[in-house]
Amino acid sequence: MANHKATEKDVRQAAKRRDRNRYYGKTTRNAIRDIRGLKDEKAYDEQLPLTVSMIDKLAKRGIIHKNKASNLKSKLAKKTTFKTA
C-alpha cells in the first residue's frame, strides 16, 4: 500500500484515468461493431464520420496507437463501397 499522500493521490488518479480510458475504448469498439453490421449504405455514410472521430480521439489520447487507428479507419472506409447484388 502507498505510504505517502502524493502516492495515494496518484493511485486514485490512475484509477480514474483507467476507468475513463476503458469506457472510451469500449464505447468506440461498440460503435465499430455496430457500423460493421449495418446493411444500409445511407446509414453507414451517416455513422462513418462519427465513428472515425471516436477512433481519432482514442489515438490522440494515447489509448490506442496511431497506426491501429489508421488501420481501423482504413478498413471502415473500404466498406463504403457496398456491393449491389
N, CA, C and O atoms as a Maestro MAE file, in Angstrom:
{
 s_m_m2io_version
 :::
 2.0.0
}

f_m_ct {
 s_m_title
 :::
 protein
 m_atom[340] {
  # First column is atom index #
  i_m_mmod_type
  r_m_x_coord
  r_m_y_coord
  r_m_z_coord
  i_m_residue_number
  s_m_chain_name
  s_m_pdb_residue_name
  s_m_pdb_atom_name
  i_m_atomic_number
  :::
  1 25 0.844 -1.183 0.000 1 A "MET " " N  " 7
  2 3 0.000 0.000 0.000 1 A "MET " " CA " 6
  3 2 0.882 1.237 0.000 1 A "MET " " C  " 6
  4 15 2.042 1.189 0.410 1 A "MET " " O  " 8
  5 25 0.316 2.347 -0.467 2 A "ALA " " N  " 7
  6 3 1.070 3.588 -0.565 2 A "ALA " " CA " 6
  7 2 1.374 4.152 0.828 2 A "ALA " " C  " 6
  8 15 0.554 4.074 1.743 2 A "ALA " " O  " 8
  9 25 2.567 4.716 0.959 3 A "ASN " " N  " 7
  10 3 2.980 5.264 2.242 3 A "ASN " " CA " 6
  11 2 2.960 6.781 2.267 3 A "ASN " " C  " 6
  12 15 3.046 7.373 3.344 3 A "ASN " " O  " 8
  13 25 2.849 7.428 1.118 4 A "HIS " " N  " 7
  14 3 2.871 8.885 1.056 4 A "HIS " " CA " 6
  15 2 1.543 9.390 0.506 4 A "HIS " " C  " 6
  16 15 0.885 8.716 -0.286 4 A "HIS " " O  " 8
  17 25 1.158 10.595 0.944 5 A "LYS " " N  " 7
  18 3 -0.105 11.170 0.485 5 A "LYS " " CA " 6
  19 2 -0.103 11.356 -1.027 5 A "LYS " " C  " 6
  20 15 -1.106 11.104 -1.695 5 A "LYS " " O  " 8
  21 25 1.031 11.800 -1.558 6 A "ALA " " N  " 7
  22 3 1.108 12.026 -3.004 6 A "ALA " " CA " 6
  23 2 0.947 10.721 -3.781 6 A "ALA " " C  " 6
  24 15 0.338 10.704 -4.851 6 A "ALA " " O  " 8
  25 25 1.486 9.642 -3.249 7 A "THR " " N  " 7
  26 3 1.357 8.346 -3.912 7 A "THR " " CA " 6
  27 2 -0.081 7.856 -3.847 7 A "THR " " C  " 6
  28 15 -0.587 7.279 -4.810 7 A "THR " " O  " 8
  29 25 -0.742 8.084 -2.712 8 A "GLU " " N  " 7
  30 3 -2.143 7.694 -2.594 8 A "GLU " " CA " 6
  31 2 -2.999 8.463 -3.605 8 A "GLU " " C  " 6
  32 15 -3.897 7.898 -4.229 8 A "GLU " " O  " 8
  33 25 -2.709 9.751 -3.756 9 A "LYS " " N  " 7
  34 3 -3.434 10.561 -4.730 9 A "LYS " " CA " 6
  35 2 -3.179 10.054 -6.150 9 A "LYS " " C  " 6
  36 15 -4.097 9.996 -6.967 9 A "LYS " " O  " 8
  37 25 -1.936 9.690 -6.437 10 A "ASP " " N  " 7
  38 3 -1.593 9.184 -7.765 10 A "ASP " " CA " 6
  39 2 -2.337 7.888 -8.063 10 A "ASP " " C  " 6
  40 15 -2.760 7.659 -9.196 10 A "ASP " " O  " 8
  41 25 -2.497 7.044 -7.053 11 A "VAL " " N  " 7
  42 3 -3.236 5.795 -7.228 11 A "VAL " " CA " 6
  43 2 -4.694 6.101 -7.553 11 A "VAL " " C  " 6
  44 15 -5.281 5.467 -8.430 11 A "VAL " " O  " 8
  45 25 -5.281 7.068 -6.854 12 A "ARG " " N  " 7
  46 3 -6.678 7.450 -7.122 12 A "ARG " " CA " 6
  47 2 -6.824 8.009 -8.537 12 A "ARG " " C  " 6
  48 15 -7.761 7.659 -9.255 12 A "ARG " " O  " 8
  49 25 -5.898 8.875 -8.931 13 A "GLN " " N  " 7
  50 3 -5.966 9.478 -10.255 13 A "GLN " " CA " 6
  51 2 -5.794 8.429 -11.356 13 A "GLN " " C  " 6
  52 15 -6.479 8.471 -12.378 13 A "GLN " " O  " 8
  53 25 -4.884 7.502 -11.136 14 A "ALA " " N  " 7
  54 3 -4.646 6.450 -12.125 14 A "ALA " " CA " 6
  55 2 -5.893 5.587 -12.290 14 A "ALA " " C  " 6
  56 15 -6.220 5.176 -13.404 14 A "ALA " " O  " 8
  57 25 -6.590 5.310 -11.188 15 A "ALA " " N  " 7
  58 3 -7.807 4.506 -11.257 15 A "ALA " " CA " 6
  59 2 -8.883 5.238 -12.049 15 A "ALA " " C  " 6
  60 15 -9.595 4.627 -12.846 15 A "ALA " " O  " 8
  61 25 -9.002 6.546 -11.833 16 A "LYS " " N  " 7
  62 3 -9.986 7.325 -12.585 16 A "LYS " " CA " 6
  63 2 -9.653 7.326 -14.073 16 A "LYS " " C  " 6
  64 15 -10.533 7.142 -14.914 16 A "LYS " " O  " 8
  65 25 -8.377 7.533 -14.391 17 A "ARG " " N  " 7
  66 3 -7.956 7.549 -15.795 17 A "ARG " " CA " 6
  67 2 -8.193 6.188 -16.444 17 A "ARG " " C  " 6
  68 15 -8.658 6.114 -17.581 17 A "ARG " " O  " 8
  69 25 -7.876 5.122 -15.730 18 A "ARG " " N  " 7
  70 3 -8.061 3.774 -16.261 18 A "ARG " " CA " 6
  71 2 -9.531 3.516 -16.571 18 A "ARG " " C  " 6
  72 15 -9.860 2.990 -17.635 18 A "ARG " " O  " 8
  73 25 -10.412 3.881 -15.652 19 A "ASP " " N  " 7
  74 3 -11.851 3.681 -15.873 19 A "ASP " " CA " 6
  75 2 -12.346 4.504 -17.057 19 A "ASP " " C  " 6
  76 15 -13.131 4.024 -17.875 19 A "ASP " " O  " 8
  77 25 -11.883 5.737 -17.140 20 A "ARG " " N  " 7
  78 3 -12.289 6.616 -18.231 20 A "ARG " " CA " 6
  79 2 -11.799 6.061 -19.570 20 A "ARG " " C  " 6
  80 15 -12.548 6.044 -20.547 20 A "ARG " " O  " 8
  81 25 -10.550 5.612 -19.613 21 A "ASN " " N  " 7
  82 3 -9.996 5.068 -20.858 21 A "ASN " " CA " 6
  83 2 -10.715 3.784 -21.267 21 A "ASN " " C  " 6
  84 15 -10.960 3.556 -22.451 21 A "ASN " " O  " 8
  85 25 -11.048 2.956 -20.295 22 A "ARG " " N  " 7
  86 3 -11.783 1.728 -20.605 22 A "ARG " " CA " 6
  87 2 -13.152 2.056 -21.179 22 A "ARG " " C  " 6
  88 15 -13.615 1.396 -22.109 22 A "ARG " " O  " 8
  89 25 -13.797 3.070 -20.628 23 A "TYR " " N  " 7
  90 3 -15.111 3.481 -21.127 23 A "TYR " " CA " 6
  91 2 -15.012 3.965 -22.569 23 A "TYR " " C  " 6
  92 15 -15.790 3.533 -23.420 23 A "TYR " " O  " 8
  93 25 -14.068 4.855 -22.854 24 A "TYR " " N  " 7
  94 3 -13.910 5.375 -24.212 24 A "TYR " " CA " 6
  95 2 -13.578 4.253 -25.186 24 A "TYR " " C  " 6
  96 15 -14.130 4.201 -26.285 24 A "TYR " " O  " 8
  97 25 -12.684 3.358 -24.792 25 A "GLY " " N  " 7
  98 3 -12.299 2.264 -25.661 25 A "GLY " " CA " 6
  99 2 -13.463 1.333 -25.953 25 A "GLY " " C  " 6
  100 15 -13.668 0.939 -27.101 25 A "GLY " " O  " 8
  101 25 -14.218 0.980 -24.936 26 A "LYS " " N  " 7
  102 3 -15.353 0.070 -25.107 26 A "LYS " " CA " 6
  103 2 -16.445 0.716 -25.948 26 A "LYS " " C  " 6
  104 15 -17.047 0.056 -26.795 26 A "LYS " " O  " 8
  105 25 -16.704 2.000 -25.721 27 A "THR " " N  " 7
  106 3 -17.717 2.701 -26.491 27 A "THR " " CA " 6
  107 2 -17.348 2.739 -27.967 27 A "THR " " C  " 6
  108 15 -18.204 2.556 -28.831 27 A "THR " " O  " 8
  109 25 -16.080 2.974 -28.251 28 A "THR " " N  " 7
  110 3 -15.628 3.017 -29.637 28 A "THR " " CA " 6
  111 2 -15.690 1.632 -30.265 28 A "THR " " C  " 6
  112 15 -16.108 1.498 -31.416 28 A "THR " " O  " 8
  113 25 -15.284 0.605 -29.537 29 A "ARG " " N  " 7
  114 3 -15.372 -0.756 -30.074 29 A "ARG " " CA " 6
  115 2 -16.817 -1.127 -30.397 29 A "ARG " " C  " 6
  116 15 -17.080 -1.786 -31.403 29 A "ARG " " O  " 8
  117 25 -17.751 -0.708 -29.549 30 A "ASN " " N  " 7
  118 3 -19.161 -0.978 -29.810 30 A "ASN " " CA " 6
  119 2 -19.629 -0.239 -31.062 30 A "ASN " " C  " 6
  120 15 -20.389 -0.785 -31.862 30 A "ASN " " O  " 8
  121 25 -19.175 0.996 -31.228 31 A "ALA " " N  " 7
  122 3 -19.558 1.772 -32.414 31 A "ALA " " CA " 6
  123 2 -19.014 1.122 -33.679 31 A "ALA " " C  " 6
  124 15 -19.698 1.077 -34.701 31 A "ALA " " O  " 8
  125 25 -17.789 0.619 -33.612 32 A "ILE " " N  " 7
  126 3 -17.187 -0.052 -34.767 32 A "ILE " " CA " 6
  127 2 -17.974 -1.329 -35.084 32 A "ILE " " C  " 6
  128 15 -18.262 -1.613 -36.247 32 A "ILE " " O  " 8
  129 25 -18.316 -2.090 -34.054 33 A "ARG " " N  " 7
  130 3 -19.093 -3.319 -34.248 33 A "ARG " " CA " 6
  131 2 -20.452 -3.002 -34.874 33 A "ARG " " C  " 6
  132 15 -20.900 -3.706 -35.779 33 A "ARG " " O  " 8
  133 25 -21.106 -1.947 -34.395 34 A "ASP " " N  " 7
  134 3 -22.423 -1.590 -34.908 34 A "ASP " " CA " 6
  135 2 -22.359 -1.135 -36.356 34 A "ASP " " C  " 6
  136 15 -23.219 -1.495 -37.160 34 A "ASP " " O  " 8
  137 25 -21.344 -0.343 -36.694 35 A "ILE " " N  " 7
  138 3 -21.248 0.158 -38.066 35 A "ILE " " CA " 6
  139 2 -20.902 -0.959 -39.031 35 A "ILE " " C  " 6
  140 15 -21.325 -0.928 -40.187 35 A "ILE " " O  " 8
  141 25 -20.143 -1.942 -38.579 36 A "ARG " " N  " 7
  142 3 -19.823 -3.080 -39.449 36 A "ARG " " CA " 6
  143 2 -21.062 -3.916 -39.734 36 A "ARG " " C  " 6
  144 15 -21.134 -4.576 -40.770 36 A "ARG " " O  " 8
  145 25 -22.028 -3.899 -38.839 37 A "GLY " " N  " 7
  146 3 -23.243 -4.688 -39.019 37 A "GLY " " CA " 6
  147 2 -24.300 -4.012 -39.861 37 A "GLY " " C  " 6
  148 15 -25.310 -4.631 -40.196 37 A "GLY " " O  " 8
  149 25 -24.090 -2.744 -40.212 38 A "LEU " " N  " 7
  150 3 -25.091 -2.033 -40.998 38 A "LEU " " CA " 6
  151 2 -25.161 -2.568 -42.420 38 A "LEU " " C  " 6
  152 15 -24.141 -2.884 -43.031 38 A "LEU " " O  " 8
  153 25 -26.371 -2.664 -42.930 39 A "LYS " " N  " 7
  154 3 -26.587 -3.119 -44.305 39 A "LYS " " CA " 6
  155 2 -26.986 -1.966 -45.222 39 A "LYS " " C  " 6
  156 15 -26.854 -2.065 -46.442 39 A "LYS " " O  " 8
  157 25 -27.469 -0.881 -44.640 40 A "ASP " " N  " 7
  158 3 -27.944 0.261 -45.422 40 A "ASP " " CA " 6
  159 2 -26.797 1.238 -45.687 40 A "ASP " " C  " 6
  160 15 -26.124 1.678 -44.755 40 A "ASP " " O  " 8
  161 25 -26.581 1.568 -46.943 41 A "GLU " " N  " 7
  162 3 -25.460 2.435 -47.311 41 A "GLU " " CA " 6
  163 2 -25.632 3.853 -46.754 41 A "GLU " " C  " 6
  164 15 -24.660 4.478 -46.331 41 A "GLU " " O  " 8
  165 25 -26.868 4.354 -46.755 42 A "LYS " " N  " 7
  166 3 -27.118 5.705 -46.253 42 A "LYS " " CA " 6
  167 2 -26.808 5.802 -44.756 42 A "LYS " " C  " 6
  168 15 -26.176 6.758 -44.306 42 A "LYS " " O  " 8
  169 25 -27.250 4.825 -44.009 43 A "ALA " " N  " 7
  170 3 -26.976 4.801 -42.565 43 A "ALA " " CA " 6
  171 2 -25.481 4.670 -42.306 43 A "ALA " " C  " 6
  172 15 -24.943 5.280 -41.381 43 A "ALA " " O  " 8
  173 25 -24.819 3.871 -43.131 44 A "TYR " " N  " 7
  174 3 -23.367 3.688 -42.986 44 A "TYR " " CA " 6
  175 2 -22.640 5.004 -43.198 44 A "TYR " " C  " 6
  176 15 -21.736 5.358 -42.442 44 A "TYR " " O  " 8
  177 25 -23.051 5.734 -44.251 45 A "ASP " " N  " 7
  178 3 -22.400 7.007 -44.556 45 A "ASP " " CA " 6
  179 2 -22.633 8.047 -43.469 45 A "ASP " " C  " 6
  180 15 -21.805 8.937 -43.270 45 A "ASP " " O  " 8
  181 25 -23.759 7.940 -42.764 46 A "GLU " " N  " 7
  182 3 -24.039 8.870 -41.666 46 A "GLU " " CA " 6
  183 2 -23.208 8.532 -40.435 46 A "GLU " " C  " 6
  184 15 -22.742 9.433 -39.736 46 A "GLU " " O  " 8
  185 25 -23.019 7.247 -40.163 47 A "GLN " " N  " 7
  186 3 -22.303 6.814 -38.968 47 A "GLN " " CA " 6
  187 2 -20.786 6.869 -39.111 47 A "GLN " " C  " 6
  188 15 -20.075 7.005 -38.115 47 A "GLN " " O  " 8
  189 25 -20.286 6.764 -40.338 48 A "LEU " " N  " 7
  190 3 -18.843 6.684 -40.550 48 A "LEU " " CA " 6
  191 2 -18.078 7.877 -39.959 48 A "LEU " " C  " 6
  192 15 -17.104 7.655 -39.241 48 A "LEU " " O  " 8
  193 25 -18.473 9.134 -40.226 49 A "PRO " " N  " 7
  194 3 -17.706 10.255 -39.655 49 A "PRO " " CA " 6
  195 2 -17.682 10.256 -38.129 49 A "PRO " " C  " 6
  196 15 -16.675 10.619 -37.521 49 A "PRO " " O  " 8
  197 25 -18.784 9.854 -37.515 50 A "LEU " " N  " 7
  198 3 -18.844 9.828 -36.053 50 A "LEU " " CA " 6
  199 2 -17.888 8.772 -35.491 50 A "LEU " " C  " 6
  200 15 -17.185 9.013 -34.510 50 A "LEU " " O  " 8
  201 25 -17.877 7.619 -36.121 51 A "THR " " N  " 7
  202 3 -17.010 6.541 -35.653 51 A "THR " " CA " 6
  203 2 -15.543 6.873 -35.880 51 A "THR " " C  " 6
  204 15 -14.704 6.602 -35.021 51 A "THR " " O  " 8
  205 25 -15.232 7.457 -37.029 52 A "VAL " " N  " 7
  206 3 -13.850 7.856 -37.321 52 A "VAL " " CA " 6
  207 2 -13.385 8.905 -36.313 52 A "VAL " " C  " 6
  208 15 -12.234 8.888 -35.879 52 A "VAL " " O  " 8
  209 25 -14.271 9.805 -35.949 53 A "SER " " N  " 7
  210 3 -13.937 10.825 -34.952 53 A "SER " " CA " 6
  211 2 -13.610 10.180 -33.601 53 A "SER " " C  " 6
  212 15 -12.671 10.593 -32.921 53 A "SER " " O  " 8
  213 25 -14.390 9.170 -33.220 54 A "MET " " N  " 7
  214 3 -14.129 8.473 -31.959 54 A "MET " " CA " 6
  215 2 -12.769 7.786 -31.993 54 A "MET " " C  " 6
  216 15 -12.029 7.814 -31.009 54 A "MET " " O  " 8
  217 25 -12.442 7.169 -33.127 55 A "ILE " " N  " 7
  218 3 -11.158 6.489 -33.265 55 A "ILE " " CA " 6
  219 2 -10.016 7.496 -33.171 55 A "ILE " " C  " 6
  220 15 -9.008 7.232 -32.515 55 A "ILE " " O  " 8
  221 25 -10.168 8.653 -33.825 56 A "ASP " " N  " 7
  222 3 -9.133 9.686 -33.783 56 A "ASP " " CA " 6
  223 2 -8.910 10.187 -32.350 56 A "ASP " " C  " 6
  224 15 -7.776 10.443 -31.946 56 A "ASP " " O  " 8
  225 25 -9.983 10.321 -31.603 57 A "LYS " " N  " 7
  226 3 -9.858 10.784 -30.219 57 A "LYS " " CA " 6
  227 2 -9.100 9.773 -29.360 57 A "LYS " " C  " 6
  228 15 -8.310 10.152 -28.496 57 A "LYS " " O  " 8
  229 25 -9.347 8.476 -29.606 58 A "LEU " " N  " 7
  230 3 -8.616 7.447 -28.857 58 A "LEU " " CA " 6
  231 2 -7.127 7.533 -29.146 58 A "LEU " " C  " 6
  232 15 -6.304 7.414 -28.238 58 A "LEU " " O  " 8
  233 25 -6.782 7.739 -30.415 59 A "ALA " " N  " 7
  234 3 -5.372 7.832 -30.781 59 A "ALA " " CA " 6
  235 2 -4.746 9.084 -30.185 59 A "ALA " " C  " 6
  236 15 -3.607 9.053 -29.718 59 A "ALA " " O  " 8
  237 25 -5.485 10.179 -30.200 60 A "LYS " " N  " 7
  238 3 -4.966 11.432 -29.663 60 A "LYS " " CA " 6
  239 2 -4.706 11.326 -28.163 60 A "LYS " " C  " 6
  240 15 -3.729 11.874 -27.652 60 A "LYS " " O  " 8
  241 25 -5.583 10.620 -27.472 61 A "ARG " " N  " 7
  242 3 -5.435 10.451 -26.026 61 A "ARG " " CA " 6
  243 2 -4.403 9.393 -25.664 61 A "ARG " " C  " 6
  244 15 -4.014 9.277 -24.501 61 A "ARG " " O  " 8
  245 25 -3.955 8.618 -26.655 62 A "GLY " " N  " 7
  246 3 -2.956 7.598 -26.388 62 A "GLY " " CA " 6
  247 2 -3.546 6.295 -25.898 62 A "GLY " " C  " 6
  248 15 -2.827 5.447 -25.370 62 A "GLY " " O  " 8
  249 25 -4.846 6.124 -26.065 63 A "ILE " " N  " 7
  250 3 -5.485 4.896 -25.624 63 A "ILE " " CA " 6
  251 2 -5.167 3.776 -26.608 63 A "ILE " " C  " 6
  252 15 -4.959 2.629 -26.212 63 A "ILE " " O  " 8
  253 25 -5.133 4.121 -27.900 64 A "ILE " " N  " 7
  254 3 -4.696 3.166 -28.916 64 A "ILE " " CA " 6
  255 2 -3.573 3.816 -29.714 64 A "ILE " " C  " 6
  256 15 -3.441 5.039 -29.722 64 A "ILE " " O  " 8
  257 25 -2.778 3.014 -30.375 65 A "HIS " " N  " 7
  258 3 -1.654 3.511 -31.175 65 A "HIS " " CA " 6
  259 2 -2.188 4.171 -32.438 65 A "HIS " " C  " 6
  260 15 -3.237 3.782 -32.952 65 A "HIS " " O  " 8
  261 25 -1.467 5.168 -32.937 66 A "LYS " " N  " 7
  262 3 -1.947 5.901 -34.109 66 A "LYS " " CA " 6
  263 2 -2.023 5.017 -35.347 66 A "LYS " " C  " 6
  264 15 -2.865 5.247 -36.215 66 A "LYS " " O  " 8
  265 25 -1.156 4.009 -35.444 67 A "ASN " " N  " 7
  266 3 -1.221 3.104 -36.593 67 A "ASN " " CA " 6
  267 2 -2.444 2.189 -36.507 67 A "ASN " " C  " 6
  268 15 -3.047 1.860 -37.529 67 A "ASN " " O  " 8
  269 25 -2.804 1.784 -35.308 68 A "LYS " " N  " 7
  270 3 -4.015 0.976 -35.136 68 A "LYS " " CA " 6
  271 2 -5.233 1.799 -35.528 68 A "LYS " " C  " 6
  272 15 -6.150 1.292 -36.174 68 A "LYS " " O  " 8
  273 25 -5.242 3.065 -35.139 69 A "ALA " " N  " 7
  274 3 -6.351 3.937 -35.513 69 A "ALA " " CA " 6
  275 2 -6.442 4.059 -37.028 69 A "ALA " " C  " 6
  276 15 -7.531 4.009 -37.600 69 A "ALA " " O  " 8
  277 25 -5.297 4.217 -37.667 70 A "SER " " N  " 7
  278 3 -5.263 4.330 -39.116 70 A "SER " " CA " 6
  279 2 -5.774 3.060 -39.782 70 A "SER " " C  " 6
  280 15 -6.523 3.127 -40.757 70 A "SER " " O  " 8
  281 25 -5.377 1.911 -39.267 71 A "ASN " " N  " 7
  282 3 -5.835 0.638 -39.821 71 A "ASN " " CA " 6
  283 2 -7.348 0.465 -39.665 71 A "ASN " " C  " 6
  284 15 -8.023 0.009 -40.587 71 A "ASN " " O  " 8
  285 25 -7.873 0.831 -38.496 72 A "LEU " " N  " 7
  286 3 -9.311 0.719 -38.277 72 A "LEU " " CA " 6
  287 2 -10.081 1.614 -39.232 72 A "LEU " " C  " 6
  288 15 -11.077 1.192 -39.822 72 A "LEU " " O  " 8
  289 25 -9.619 2.856 -39.386 73 A "LYS " " N  " 7
  290 3 -10.305 3.795 -40.276 73 A "LYS " " CA " 6
  291 2 -10.243 3.323 -41.722 73 A "LYS " " C  " 6
  292 15 -11.209 3.465 -42.471 73 A "LYS " " O  " 8
  293 25 -9.107 2.764 -42.110 74 A "SER " " N  " 7
  294 3 -8.947 2.283 -43.477 74 A "SER " " CA " 6
  295 2 -9.915 1.137 -43.768 74 A "SER " " C  " 6
  296 15 -10.534 1.092 -44.831 74 A "SER " " O  " 8
  297 25 -10.038 0.218 -42.820 75 A "LYS " " N  " 7
  298 3 -10.939 -0.913 -43.019 75 A "LYS " " CA " 6
  299 2 -12.396 -0.457 -43.097 75 A "LYS " " C  " 6
  300 15 -13.180 -1.007 -43.871 75 A "LYS " " O  " 8
  301 25 -12.757 0.548 -42.296 76 A "LEU " " N  " 7
  302 3 -14.120 1.056 -42.344 76 A "LEU " " CA " 6
  303 2 -14.380 1.801 -43.658 76 A "LEU " " C  " 6
  304 15 -15.469 1.707 -44.225 76 A "LEU " " O  " 8
  305 25 -13.388 2.532 -44.131 77 A "ALA " " N  " 7
  306 3 -13.560 3.295 -45.368 77 A "ALA " " CA " 6
  307 2 -13.688 2.369 -46.569 77 A "ALA " " C  " 6
  308 15 -14.401 2.683 -47.523 77 A "ALA " " O  " 8
  309 25 -13.002 1.228 -46.530 78 A "LYS " " N  " 7
  310 3 -13.089 0.275 -47.636 78 A "LYS " " CA " 6
  311 2 -14.503 -0.269 -47.795 78 A "LYS " " C  " 6
  312 15 -14.936 -0.572 -48.907 78 A "LYS " " O  " 8
  313 25 -15.208 -0.390 -46.699 79 A "LYS " " N  " 7
  314 3 -16.537 -0.990 -46.732 79 A "LYS " " CA " 6
  315 2 -17.581 -0.044 -47.326 79 A "LYS " " C  " 6
  316 15 -18.701 -0.475 -47.598 79 A "LYS " " O  " 8
  317 25 -17.245 1.230 -47.534 80 A "THR " " N  " 7
  318 3 -18.235 2.172 -48.056 80 A "THR " " CA " 6
  319 2 -18.655 1.823 -49.470 80 A "THR " " C  " 6
  320 15 -19.693 2.296 -49.934 80 A "THR " " O  " 8
  321 25 -17.881 1.014 -50.166 81 A "THR " " N  " 7
  322 3 -18.272 0.581 -51.499 81 A "THR " " CA " 6
  323 2 -19.121 -0.676 -51.358 81 A "THR " " C  " 6
  324 15 -18.616 -1.796 -51.432 81 A "THR " " O  " 8
  325 25 -20.400 -0.473 -51.157 82 A "PHE " " N  " 7
  326 3 -21.327 -1.588 -50.983 82 A "PHE " " CA " 6
  327 2 -21.519 -2.289 -52.320 82 A "PHE " " C  " 6
  328 15 -21.554 -1.654 -53.375 82 A "PHE " " O  " 8
  329 25 -21.640 -3.584 -52.256 83 A "LYS " " N  " 7
  330 3 -21.854 -4.368 -53.471 83 A "LYS " " CA " 6
  331 2 -23.354 -4.524 -53.671 83 A "LYS " " C  " 6
  332 15 -24.061 -4.973 -52.769 83 A "LYS " " O  " 8
  333 25 -23.831 -4.160 -54.834 84 A "THR " " N  " 7
  334 3 -25.245 -4.340 -55.131 84 A "THR " " CA " 6
  335 2 -25.409 -5.639 -55.904 84 A "THR " " C  " 6
  336 15 -24.916 -5.781 -57.023 84 A "THR " " O  " 8
  337 25 -26.102 -6.574 -55.296 85 A "ALA " " N  " 7
  338 3 -26.255 -7.880 -55.947 85 A "ALA " " CA " 6
  339 2 -27.706 -8.225 -56.140 85 A "ALA " " C  " 6
  340 15 -28.021 -9.289 -56.673 85 A "ALA " " O  " 8
  :::
 }
 m_bond[339] {
  # First column is bond index #
  i_m_from
  i_m_to
  i_m_order
  :::
  1 1 2 1
  2 2 3 1
  3 3 4 2
  4 3 5 1
  5 5 6 1
  6 6 7 1
  7 7 8 2
  8 7 9 1
  9 9 10 1
  10 10 11 1
  11 11 12 2
  12 11 13 1
  13 13 14 1
  14 14 15 1
  15 15 16 2
  16 15 17 1
  17 17 18 1
  18 18 19 1
  19 19 20 2
  20 19 21 1
  21 21 22 1
  22 22 23 1
  23 23 24 2
  24 23 25 1
  25 25 26 1
  26 26 27 1
  27 27 28 2
  28 27 29 1
  29 29 30 1
  30 30 31 1
  31 31 32 2
  32 31 33 1
  33 33 34 1
  34 34 35 1
  35 35 36 2
  36 35 37 1
  37 37 38 1
  38 38 39 1
  39 39 40 2
  40 39 41 1
  41 41 42 1
  42 42 43 1
  43 43 44 2
  44 43 45 1
  45 45 46 1
  46 46 47 1
  47 47 48 2
  48 47 49 1
  49 49 50 1
  50 50 51 1
  51 51 52 2
  52 51 53 1
  53 53 54 1
  54 54 55 1
  55 55 56 2
  56 55 57 1
  57 57 58 1
  58 58 59 1
  59 59 60 2
  60 59 61 1
  61 61 62 1
  62 62 63 1
  63 63 64 2
  64 63 65 1
  65 65 66 1
  66 66 67 1
  67 67 68 2
  68 67 69 1
  69 69 70 1
  70 70 71 1
  71 71 72 2
  72 71 73 1
  73 73 74 1
  74 74 75 1
  75 75 76 2
  76 75 77 1
  77 77 78 1
  78 78 79 1
  79 79 80 2
  80 79 81 1
  81 81 82 1
  82 82 83 1
  83 83 84 2
  84 83 85 1
  85 85 86 1
  86 86 87 1
  87 87 88 2
  88 87 89 1
  89 89 90 1
  90 90 91 1
  91 91 92 2
  92 91 93 1
  93 93 94 1
  94 94 95 1
  95 95 96 2
  96 95 97 1
  97 97 98 1
  98 98 99 1
  99 99 100 2
  100 99 101 1
  101 101 102 1
  102 102 103 1
  103 103 104 2
  104 103 105 1
  105 105 106 1
  106 106 107 1
  107 107 108 2
  108 107 109 1
  109 109 110 1
  110 110 111 1
  111 111 112 2
  112 111 113 1
  113 113 114 1
  114 114 115 1
  115 115 116 2
  116 115 117 1
  117 117 118 1
  118 118 119 1
  119 119 120 2
  120 119 121 1
  121 121 122 1
  122 122 123 1
  123 123 124 2
  124 123 125 1
  125 125 126 1
  126 126 127 1
  127 127 128 2
  128 127 129 1
  129 129 130 1
  130 130 131 1
  131 131 132 2
  132 131 133 1
  133 133 134 1
  134 134 135 1
  135 135 136 2
  136 135 137 1
  137 137 138 1
  138 138 139 1
  139 139 140 2
  140 139 141 1
  141 141 142 1
  142 142 143 1
  143 143 144 2
  144 143 145 1
  145 145 146 1
  146 146 147 1
  147 147 148 2
  148 147 149 1
  149 149 150 1
  150 150 151 1
  151 151 152 2
  152 151 153 1
  153 153 154 1
  154 154 155 1
  155 155 156 2
  156 155 157 1
  157 157 158 1
  158 158 159 1
  159 159 160 2
  160 159 161 1
  161 161 162 1
  162 162 163 1
  163 163 164 2
  164 163 165 1
  165 165 166 1
  166 166 167 1
  167 167 168 2
  168 167 169 1
  169 169 170 1
  170 170 171 1
  171 171 172 2
  172 171 173 1
  173 173 174 1
  174 174 175 1
  175 175 176 2
  176 175 177 1
  177 177 178 1
  178 178 179 1
  179 179 180 2
  180 179 181 1
  181 181 182 1
  182 182 183 1
  183 183 184 2
  184 183 185 1
  185 185 186 1
  186 186 187 1
  187 187 188 2
  188 187 189 1
  189 189 190 1
  190 190 191 1
  191 191 192 2
  192 191 193 1
  193 193 194 1
  194 194 195 1
  195 195 196 2
  196 195 197 1
  197 197 198 1
  198 198 199 1
  199 199 200 2
  200 199 201 1
  201 201 202 1
  202 202 203 1
  203 203 204 2
  204 203 205 1
  205 205 206 1
  206 206 207 1
  207 207 208 2
  208 207 209 1
  209 209 210 1
  210 210 211 1
  211 211 212 2
  212 211 213 1
  213 213 214 1
  214 214 215 1
  215 215 216 2
  216 215 217 1
  217 217 218 1
  218 218 219 1
  219 219 220 2
  220 219 221 1
  221 221 222 1
  222 222 223 1
  223 223 224 2
  224 223 225 1
  225 225 226 1
  226 226 227 1
  227 227 228 2
  228 227 229 1
  229 229 230 1
  230 230 231 1
  231 231 232 2
  232 231 233 1
  233 233 234 1
  234 234 235 1
  235 235 236 2
  236 235 237 1
  237 237 238 1
  238 238 239 1
  239 239 240 2
  240 239 241 1
  241 241 242 1
  242 242 243 1
  243 243 244 2
  244 243 245 1
  245 245 246 1
  246 246 247 1
  247 247 248 2
  248 247 249 1
  249 249 250 1
  250 250 251 1
  251 251 252 2
  252 251 253 1
  253 253 254 1
  254 254 255 1
  255 255 256 2
  256 255 257 1
  257 257 258 1
  258 258 259 1
  259 259 260 2
  260 259 261 1
  261 261 262 1
  262 262 263 1
  263 263 264 2
  264 263 265 1
  265 265 266 1
  266 266 267 1
  267 267 268 2
  268 267 269 1
  269 269 270 1
  270 270 271 1
  271 271 272 2
  272 271 273 1
  273 273 274 1
  274 274 275 1
  275 275 276 2
  276 275 277 1
  277 277 278 1
  278 278 279 1
  279 279 280 2
  280 279 281 1
  281 281 282 1
  282 282 283 1
  283 283 284 2
  284 283 285 1
  285 285 286 1
  286 286 287 1
  287 287 288 2
  288 287 289 1
  289 289 290 1
  290 290 291 1
  291 291 292 2
  292 291 293 1
  293 293 294 1
  294 294 295 1
  295 295 296 2
  296 295 297 1
  297 297 298 1
  298 298 299 1
  299 299 300 2
  300 299 301 1
  301 301 302 1
  302 302 303 1
  303 303 304 2
  304 303 305 1
  305 305 306 1
  306 306 307 1
  307 307 308 2
  308 307 309 1
  309 309 310 1
  310 310 311 1
  311 311 312 2
  312 311 313 1
  313 313 314 1
  314 314 315 1
  315 315 316 2
  316 315 317 1
  317 317 318 1
  318 318 319 1
  319 319 320 2
  320 319 321 1
  321 321 322 1
  322 322 323 1
  323 323 324 2
  324 323 325 1
  325 325 326 1
  326 326 327 1
  327 327 328 2
  328 327 329 1
  329 329 330 1
  330 330 331 1
  331 331 332 2
  332 331 333 1
  333 333 334 1
  334 334 335 1
  335 335 336 2
  336 335 337 1
  337 337 338 1
  338 338 339 1
  339 339 340 2
  :::
 }
}
